[in-house]
Amino acid sequence: MKSRNVPKLGLLASLGLLARLGTAATESAAPEGVVHIGIQRRSAVDGRPLLRRAGGTITERLDNDIRQGAYMADVKVGTPPQTLTLQLDTGSSDAWMVYTGSAICKKGECSDGSFDPNESSTYATLLKDDFSIAYADKTSAKGDYFNDAFTIGGSTLKNLTMGIGIDTDIPYGLLGVGYPANEAGVRAGKIQPYSNLPVQMVEEGFTNTVAFSMWLNDLESSSGSILFSGIDTTKYTPPLTRLTLYPTKDSSTIHEFAVALTSLTAVSKSGTDRLGSTSFPLAAVLDAGSTSSYLPADLVSQIYAEAGVTLDDKGSPALPCDYRAAAGYLAFGFGGPGGAVVNVGLSELVLGAVGNYTGGKHDGKTACRFGIRTAQEGGSFVLGDTFLRSAYVVYDLINDQAALAQAKFNVTETNVVPFASLSATIPSSTPAPNEAKVQEGLVTATPTSYAAAAAFTATSGAAAGRVGGGRGLLGGVALAVMVSVGAGFVGFLV
């Protein structure tokens, strides 16, 4: 796809300014103003969940590689182009790559490619030593900001601002696609917001607006896709419900993709339980850079009781791997009554194996990680990949909105609908009718019994039976399940 000669719109200190400047066209056989990017999935090699978030239409394929626990996209940087694979991250906003001469690459760990600025004739250093980003999983990268050519989804941006990780403990770079206000240098007070990838796609005429939609596909799939400035109506079950974005706990302004989670219901053949939390309604960040989801402690304890989840001596949640065939699911509600609902099956929450049970009800079975964890006290609530695989999500940075629908899995058809203009609302979407009332009438009480638990882990053809009972060990370590009782917690062995 070729870019047209579109005037540079400048740094995106305000998306509202862009909204008044109109839209740019693009020359392509694909729907005008849309770019498609493929992504590939990876699972964590060491069992640890990743939590990667800073503290026209383009389509790109997203690949799912079972090694690392992330969604990756192939890109090219520099002249001549150097090929790299970067982790997609909606929770941060900088695109950065690992320096070929870094210590981690010298140890042979940069199998996804690295960048050597000495091999690019178009490389230009912008700010030396001013790129520094730290993620919630304690990883980090430091180096320089620079400009260079950047190719993704068949589209080449002439002069994208990026970071180069000279000192980093991450063996691959990240592709942040969030708000410019969330750029690492901006958060640190070192620079003004610059035009990152979603913004510069508009400035160079590839896309119509600063927005993208994401379809991760199911847990077993190796790939998904992201559409810049468009949606694919074949990838979800209507309605596509539009929601307002909210500030998170640590900010009074919108710089992340946080929507109002207003209800959570456990559903199985044996019953339906409306789970409660004193945190409702809560601002939940939709973050593709996090492999697990992080929710309030009172809500998580109820989920564990429903799903038969146990904790090892380090506090990591686990359950039998064969629960992946279970028919129970969690219904996440957003934007109040009549708003978006996304059903997440237990099958999507059972992750990689971590050991074996010894003794008790699950003796001899393989134990797997569970994809919902307790958020750190004072931290943001995050809906990561364990939620996002079941959702079709549209992120609109111009109008500060997101749209959610139930995702369809393993769909091969396409029907791409571009955003009509820079300030257009999300195509084919309808607003949540009662979003203005999300503070009213919310259920916050903890269930006194769990009707759905009896069949939550049963397969569709299996006899219902309550999970638990007996005494079990995971790799020789006693497991404890935590349930909420009043304002406190009681732990007991299972």
C-alpha positions as CSV (number, residue, x, y, z in Angstrom):
1,M,0.0,0.0,0.0
2,K,1.4,3.4,-0.9
3,S,1.0,6.5,1.2
4,R,-0.1,9.7,-0.3
5,N,1.4,13.1,0.2
6,V,-0.7,14.2,3.2
7,P,0.4,17.2,5.2
8,K,2.0,16.3,8.6
9,L,-0.5,17.0,11.3
10,G,2.1,17.4,14.0
11,L,2.4,15.9,17.5
12,L,-0.9,14.6,19.0
13,A,-1.0,16.6,22.2
14,S,-4.8,16.7,21.6
15,L,-6.8,14.1,19.7
16,G,-9.6,16.6,19.5
17,L,-7.5,18.8,17.3
18,L,-7.1,16.0,14.8
19,A,-10.8,15.5,14.8
20,R,-11.3,18.9,13.2
21,L,-8.8,18.4,10.4
22,G,-10.8,16.0,8.3
23,T,-9.8,12.6,6.8
24,A,-7.1,11.4,4.5
25,A,-7.6,8.9,1.6
26,T,-5.4,5.9,0.7
27,E,-4.7,4.1,-2.5
28,S,-5.3,0.4,-2.0
29,A,-7.4,-2.5,-3.3
30,A,-8.5,-3.0,0.3
31,P,-11.3,-0.9,1.8
32,E,-10.1,2.6,1.7
33,G,-8.7,4.0,4.9
34,V,-8.1,0.5,6.5
35,V,-4.9,-1.3,7.3
36,H,-4.9,-5.0,8.4
37,I,-2.2,-6.5,10.6
38,G,-1.7,-10.1,11.6
39,I,-0.7,-11.2,15.1
40,Q,0.7,-14.4,16.5
41,R,0.0,-15.8,19.9
42,R,2.6,-17.0,22.4
43,S,2.2,-18.6,25.9
44,A,4.5,-18.1,28.8
45,V,7.5,-20.5,28.7
46,D,8.1,-20.3,32.5
47,G,4.4,-20.2,33.6
48,R,4.5,-16.6,34.6
49,P,1.8,-14.3,33.3
50,L,2.9,-11.2,31.5
51,L,1.6,-7.9,32.6
52,R,2.8,-5.4,29.9
53,R,1.3,-2.0,30.5
54,A,3.0,1.3,31.3
55,G,2.7,1.5,34.6
56,G,-8.5,4.5,5.8
57,T,-8.1,0.7,7.6
58,I,-4.9,-1.3,8.0
59,T,-5.1,-5.1,8.8
60,E,-2.2,-6.9,10.4
61,R,-2.1,-10.6,11.3
62,L,-1.5,-11.4,15.0
63,D,0.3,-14.7,15.6
64,N,-0.1,-16.9,18.7
65,D,3.2,-18.7,19.6
66,I,2.9,-20.9,22.6
67,R,6.3,-19.9,24.0
68,Q,6.1,-16.5,25.6
69,G,2.5,-15.5,26.5
70,A,1.9,-12.6,24.1
71,Y,0.5,-11.5,20.8
72,M,3.2,-10.7,18.3
73,A,3.3,-8.8,15.0
74,D,5.9,-8.8,12.2
75,V,7.4,-5.4,11.2
76,K,10.3,-4.0,9.3
77,V,12.5,-1.1,10.4
78,G,15.1,1.0,8.7
79,T,16.7,1.2,5.2
80,P,17.3,-1.4,4.0
81,P,14.5,-3.0,6.2
82,Q,15.4,-5.1,9.1
83,T,12.7,-7.7,10.1
84,L,11.6,-8.0,13.7
85,T,8.7,-9.4,15.6
86,L,7.2,-7.1,18.3
87,Q,4.7,-7.8,21.1
88,L,1.4,-5.9,20.6
89,D,0.4,-3.9,23.6
90,T,-2.7,-1.8,24.0
91,G,-1.5,-0.8,27.6
92,S,1.4,1.3,26.4
93,S,2.0,3.7,23.5
94,D,5.6,3.5,22.3
95,A,6.9,1.3,19.6
96,W,10.4,0.1,20.5
97,M,12.9,-2.6,19.5
98,V,15.9,-4.2,21.1
99,Y,19.4,-3.0,20.1
100,T,21.5,-5.7,18.4
101,G,24.4,-4.8,20.5
102,S,22.5,-5.0,23.8
103,A,23.7,-7.5,26.5
104,I,20.6,-9.7,26.1
105,C,21.1,-10.0,22.3
106,K,24.8,-10.8,22.8
107,K,23.7,-13.7,24.9
108,G,21.7,-15.1,21.9
109,E,18.3,-14.5,23.4
110,C,16.9,-12.1,20.7
111,S,15.4,-14.8,18.5
112,D,12.6,-12.4,17.4
113,G,15.1,-10.1,15.8
114,S,16.8,-6.9,16.9
115,F,17.6,-3.6,15.3
116,D,21.1,-2.2,14.4
117,P,20.9,1.5,13.7
118,N,24.3,1.4,12.1
119,E,22.8,-0.7,9.3
120,S,20.1,1.8,8.4
121,S,20.8,4.8,6.2
122,T,17.6,6.6,7.3
123,Y,18.2,6.3,11.1
124,A,18.2,9.5,13.1
125,T,18.6,9.9,16.8
126,L,16.0,12.3,18.3
127,L,16.6,12.2,22.1
128,K,19.6,10.4,23.5
129,D,19.0,8.4,26.7
130,D,15.4,9.8,27.1
131,F,13.6,6.5,26.2
132,S,12.9,4.6,29.4
133,I,9.9,2.4,30.1
134,A,9.1,0.0,33.0
135,Y,6.2,-2.5,32.9
136,A,4.0,-3.9,35.7
137,D,5.8,-7.3,35.4
138,K,9.0,-5.6,36.5
139,T,10.7,-5.7,33.1
140,S,12.1,-2.6,31.5
141,A,14.0,-1.0,28.7
142,K,16.2,2.1,28.4
143,G,17.8,3.9,25.4
144,D,17.2,6.5,22.8
145,Y,14.2,7.9,20.9
146,F,14.8,7.9,17.1
147,N,13.1,8.3,13.7
148,D,13.2,5.8,10.9
149,A,11.1,4.0,8.3
150,F,8.6,1.5,9.7
151,T,6.7,-1.1,7.7
152,I,3.6,-3.0,9.1
153,G,0.7,-4.7,7.3
154,G,2.2,-3.8,3.9
155,S,2.3,-0.1,4.7
156,T,5.5,1.8,5.1
157,L,5.6,4.9,7.4
158,K,8.5,7.2,6.3
159,N,9.6,8.7,9.6
160,L,8.0,7.0,12.7
161,T,9.2,8.0,16.2
162,M,10.4,4.9,18.1
163,G,12.5,3.8,21.0
164,I,15.6,1.6,21.0
165,G,16.2,-0.6,24.0
166,I,20.0,-0.5,24.6
167,D,19.7,-1.6,28.2
168,T,16.8,-4.1,28.6
169,D,15.9,-7.5,30.1
170,I,13.2,-8.1,27.4
171,P,14.5,-10.1,24.4
172,Y,12.0,-8.6,22.0
173,G,10.5,-5.1,21.4
174,L,6.9,-4.0,22.0
175,L,4.4,-2.3,19.7
176,G,2.4,0.1,21.9
177,V,-0.8,1.4,20.2
178,G,-2.3,3.4,23.1
179,Y,-2.9,7.1,23.7
180,P,0.1,9.4,23.0
181,A,-0.5,10.8,26.5
182,N,0.6,7.4,27.8
183,E,4.0,7.4,26.0
184,A,6.9,6.6,28.4
185,G,8.7,10.0,27.9
186,V,5.4,11.9,28.4
187,R,4.6,10.0,31.6
188,A,8.2,10.8,32.8
189,G,7.8,14.5,32.0
190,K,10.7,14.5,29.6
191,I,8.9,15.0,26.2
192,Q,5.6,16.3,24.7
193,P,3.3,13.7,23.1
194,Y,4.5,12.6,19.7
195,S,2.7,10.9,16.8
196,N,2.9,7.2,17.5
197,L,1.9,4.4,15.1
198,P,-2.0,4.8,15.1
199,V,-1.7,8.6,14.8
200,Q,1.0,8.6,12.1
201,M,-1.0,6.2,10.0
202,V,-3.6,8.9,9.7
203,E,-1.0,11.6,9.1
204,E,0.6,9.7,6.2
205,G,-2.8,8.9,4.7
206,F,-3.0,5.2,5.3
207,T,-6.1,5.3,7.6
208,N,-9.1,7.5,8.2
209,T,-9.0,7.8,11.9
210,V,-7.1,6.9,15.1
211,A,-8.9,3.7,16.0
212,F,-8.5,0.0,15.7
213,S,-10.4,-3.2,16.2
214,M,-8.9,-6.5,17.6
215,W,-9.8,-10.1,17.2
216,L,-7.6,-12.6,19.1
217,N,-9.5,-15.8,18.3
218,D,-9.7,-18.6,20.8
219,L,-7.0,-20.1,23.1
220,E,-6.1,-22.9,20.7
221,S,-5.8,-20.6,17.7
222,S,-2.3,-19.6,16.5
223,S,-3.3,-16.2,15.1
224,G,-5.7,-13.3,15.1
225,S,-5.8,-9.8,13.6
226,I,-6.0,-6.1,14.2
227,L,-7.7,-3.6,11.9
228,F,-6.6,0.0,12.0
229,S,-9.5,2.3,11.2
230,G,-12.0,-0.4,10.5
231,I,-14.1,-3.3,11.9
232,D,-14.8,-6.8,10.5
233,T,-18.5,-7.6,11.0
234,T,-17.9,-11.4,10.5
235,K,-15.8,-11.7,13.6
236,Y,-18.5,-11.0,16.3
237,T,-22.1,-11.6,17.2
238,P,-24.2,-8.4,17.3
239,P,-24.8,-6.1,19.1
240,L,-21.6,-4.2,19.0
241,T,-22.1,-2.0,22.1
242,R,-20.4,1.4,22.4
243,L,-19.0,2.4,25.8
244,T,-17.4,5.5,27.2
245,L,-13.8,5.3,28.3
246,Y,-13.0,6.3,31.9
247,P,-9.9,7.5,33.8
248,T,-8.1,4.8,35.8
249,K,-7.3,5.0,39.5
250,D,-4.0,6.7,39.0
251,S,-5.2,9.5,36.7
252,S,-7.9,12.1,36.3
253,T,-7.5,12.0,32.5
254,I,-8.2,9.3,29.9
255,H,-4.9,7.8,28.8
256,E,-5.8,4.1,28.8
257,F,-8.7,1.9,27.5
258,A,-10.7,1.6,30.7
259,V,-14.5,0.8,30.5
260,A,-17.1,0.4,33.2
261,L,-17.4,-3.2,34.4
262,T,-20.7,-3.3,36.1
263,S,-21.6,-6.9,36.7
264,L,-20.2,-10.5,36.7
265,T,-22.3,-13.6,36.6
266,A,-21.4,-17.3,36.8
267,V,-23.5,-19.6,34.7
268,S,-23.7,-23.4,34.5
269,K,-26.4,-26.1,34.1
270,S,-26.9,-26.1,37.9
271,G,-27.7,-22.4,38.2
272,T,-26.8,-18.7,37.8
273,D,-24.9,-16.6,40.4
274,R,-24.7,-12.8,40.3
275,L,-21.3,-12.1,41.8
276,G,-20.8,-9.0,43.9
277,S,-18.0,-6.5,44.6
278,T,-17.7,-3.4,46.7
279,S,-15.6,-2.0,43.8
280,F,-18.6,-2.0,41.3
281,P,-18.8,-0.1,39.0
282,L,-15.0,-0.5,38.3
283,A,-12.8,0.9,35.6
284,A,-11.3,-2.1,33.9
285,V,-8.4,-1.6,31.4
286,L,-8.7,-3.6,28.2
287,D,-5.1,-4.6,27.8
288,A,-3.7,-7.0,25.2
289,G,-0.3,-6.8,26.7
290,S,-1.4,-8.7,29.8
291,T,-1.8,-12.5,29.5
292,S,-4.1,-12.7,32.6
293,S,-6.9,-10.6,34.0
294,Y,-6.7,-8.8,37.4
295,L,-9.8,-8.1,39.4
296,P,-10.7,-7.0,43.0
297,A,-10.0,-9.6,45.7
298,D,-13.7,-10.0,46.8
299,L,-14.7,-10.7,43.2
300,V,-11.8,-13.1,42.5
301,S,-12.5,-15.2,45.6
302,Q,-16.1,-15.8,44.3
303,I,-14.8,-16.8,40.9
304,Y,-12.4,-19.3,42.5
305,A,-15.2,-20.7,44.5
306,E,-17.3,-21.2,41.4
307,A,-14.5,-22.7,39.3
308,G,-12.8,-24.8,42.0
309,V,-9.6,-22.8,41.7
310,T,-6.9,-23.5,44.3
311,L,-3.8,-21.5,45.3
312,D,-0.3,-22.9,45.7
313,D,2.1,-21.8,48.5
314,K,3.1,-18.8,46.4
315,G,-0.4,-17.7,45.9
316,S,-0.7,-18.7,42.2
317,P,-4.1,-19.9,41.1
318,A,-4.4,-23.4,39.6
319,L,-7.0,-26.0,38.7
320,P,-7.1,-29.3,36.9
321,C,-6.2,-29.0,33.2
322,D,-9.2,-31.2,32.2
323,Y,-11.5,-28.4,33.3
324,R,-10.7,-26.9,29.9
325,A,-13.6,-29.0,28.6
326,A,-16.0,-27.6,31.1
327,A,-19.3,-25.9,30.0
328,G,-19.5,-23.2,32.7
329,Y,-18.8,-19.6,31.8
330,L,-18.6,-16.1,33.3
331,A,-20.8,-13.3,31.9
332,F,-19.0,-9.9,32.1
333,G,-21.4,-7.0,31.9
334,F,-20.4,-3.4,30.9
335,G,-22.1,0.0,30.9
336,G,-25.0,-1.0,33.2
337,P,-28.3,-2.7,32.4
338,G,-28.7,-3.4,28.7
339,G,-25.0,-2.8,28.1
340,A,-22.4,-5.0,26.5
341,V,-22.2,-8.6,27.7
342,V,-19.2,-10.9,26.9
343,N,-19.3,-14.6,28.0
344,V,-16.0,-16.1,28.8
345,G,-16.0,-19.9,29.0
346,L,-13.9,-21.7,31.7
347,S,-12.2,-23.3,28.7
348,E,-10.6,-19.9,27.9
349,L,-9.4,-19.4,31.4
350,V,-7.4,-22.7,31.8
351,L,-3.9,-21.9,30.8
352,G,-0.6,-23.8,30.7
353,A,0.4,-26.8,32.9
354,V,2.4,-26.1,36.1
355,G,2.6,-29.5,37.8
356,N,0.7,-32.5,39.0
357,Y,-1.7,-33.2,41.9
358,T,-0.7,-35.8,44.4
359,G,-3.5,-37.2,46.6
360,G,-7.0,-36.0,47.1
361,K,-9.8,-35.7,44.6
362,H,-7.5,-34.7,41.7
363,D,-4.7,-37.2,42.4
364,G,-2.6,-37.8,39.3
365,K,-4.2,-35.0,37.3
366,T,-2.2,-32.3,35.7
367,A,-2.7,-28.8,37.2
368,C,-2.9,-25.7,35.0
369,R,-2.7,-22.0,35.7
370,F,-5.9,-20.0,36.0
371,G,-6.3,-16.8,33.9
372,I,-7.8,-14.5,36.5
373,R,-5.8,-13.1,39.4
374,T,-6.2,-10.7,42.3
375,A,-5.2,-7.1,41.4
376,Q,-2.5,-5.5,43.5
377,E,-3.8,-3.3,46.2
378,G,-4.2,0.2,44.8
379,G,-3.4,-1.0,41.3
380,S,-5.6,-0.9,38.2
381,F,-8.1,-3.6,37.3
382,V,-7.1,-5.2,34.0
383,L,-9.0,-7.4,31.5
384,G,-6.1,-9.1,29.7
385,D,-6.0,-11.8,27.0
386,T,-8.0,-14.3,29.0
387,F,-10.9,-12.0,28.6
388,L,-10.1,-10.4,25.3
389,R,-10.0,-13.7,23.4
390,S,-13.8,-13.9,23.9
391,A,-14.5,-10.3,23.0
392,Y,-14.4,-8.4,19.8
393,V,-13.1,-5.0,20.8
394,V,-12.9,-1.6,19.0
395,Y,-10.7,1.1,20.4
396,D,-11.6,4.7,19.3
397,L,-9.0,7.2,20.5
398,I,-10.7,10.2,18.8
399,N,-14.0,9.9,20.6
400,D,-12.7,8.3,23.8
401,Q,-14.9,5.2,23.3
402,A,-14.6,1.5,23.0
403,A,-17.1,-1.1,21.7
404,L,-17.5,-4.7,22.8
405,A,-19.3,-7.7,21.3
406,Q,-19.1,-11.5,21.7
407,A,-16.3,-12.8,19.5
408,K,-16.8,-15.5,17.0
409,F,-14.0,-18.1,16.9
410,N,-12.2,-19.5,13.9
411,V,-14.0,-17.4,11.3
412,T,-12.4,-17.3,7.9
413,E,-14.8,-14.9,6.1
414,T,-14.2,-11.1,6.2
415,N,-16.4,-8.1,5.8
416,V,-14.4,-5.0,6.6
417,V,-16.2,-1.7,7.2
418,P,-14.0,1.4,7.4
419,F,-14.6,4.3,9.7
420,A,-16.1,7.0,7.5
421,S,-14.0,9.9,8.8
422,L,-11.7,11.0,11.5
423,S,-14.5,12.0,13.9
424,A,-17.0,9.2,12.9
425,T,-18.4,6.9,15.6
426,I,-17.6,3.2,15.6
427,P,-19.3,1.6,12.6
428,S,-22.3,-0.7,13.2
429,S,-22.2,0.1,17.0
430,T,-25.0,1.2,19.3
431,P,-24.5,3.0,22.6
432,A,-25.1,1.3,26.0
433,P,-28.6,2.6,26.9
434,N,-28.1,3.1,30.6
435,E,-24.4,3.9,30.9
436,A,-25.1,7.2,32.6
437,K,-26.6,5.3,35.5
438,V,-23.8,2.9,36.1
439,Q,-23.4,4.2,39.7
440,E,-27.0,3.2,40.6
441,G,-28.5,0.0,41.7
442,L,-25.5,-2.3,41.5
443,V,-25.3,-5.6,43.3
444,T,-22.4,-5.6,45.7
445,A,-23.4,-8.4,48.0
446,T,-21.4,-11.7,48.0
447,P,-23.5,-14.8,47.2
448,T,-24.3,-16.9,50.3
449,S,-24.2,-20.0,48.2
450,Y,-22.9,-20.9,44.7
451,A,-25.7,-22.5,42.6
452,A,-23.6,-22.5,39.5
453,A,-20.6,-24.1,41.1
454,A,-22.1,-27.7,41.1
455,A,-21.9,-27.9,37.3
456,F,-19.4,-25.1,36.5
457,T,-16.6,-27.5,35.8
458,A,-18.7,-30.3,34.3
459,T,-18.6,-30.9,30.5
460,S,-21.8,-30.5,28.6
461,G,-22.3,-34.3,28.6
462,A,-21.0,-35.0,32.1
463,A,-23.0,-35.5,35.3
464,A,-23.0,-32.4,37.5
465,G,-20.9,-32.7,40.6
466,R,-19.5,-30.2,43.1
467,V,-15.8,-29.5,42.8
468,G,-13.6,-30.0,45.8
469,G,-13.5,-32.3,48.8
470,G,-10.6,-34.3,50.1
471,R,-7.0,-33.1,50.5
472,G,-4.8,-32.4,47.5
473,L,-1.2,-31.5,46.8
474,L,0.3,-29.8,43.7
475,G,3.8,-30.9,43.2
476,G,4.0,-31.8,46.9
477,V,2.7,-28.4,48.0
478,A,-0.6,-28.0,49.8
479,L,-3.2,-26.0,48.0
480,A,-5.6,-23.6,49.7
481,V,-8.8,-22.1,48.3
482,M,-9.8,-18.7,49.5
483,V,-13.5,-17.8,49.9
484,S,-14.8,-14.6,51.2
485,V,-16.7,-14.5,54.5
486,G,-18.0,-11.1,55.4
487,A,-15.2,-8.6,55.3
488,G,-12.4,-11.2,55.6
489,F,-11.2,-14.4,54.1
490,V,-11.0,-18.0,55.3
491,G,-8.5,-20.4,53.8
492,F,-8.9,-24.2,53.9
493,L,-7.1,-27.2,52.3
494,V,-8.8,-29.2,49.6
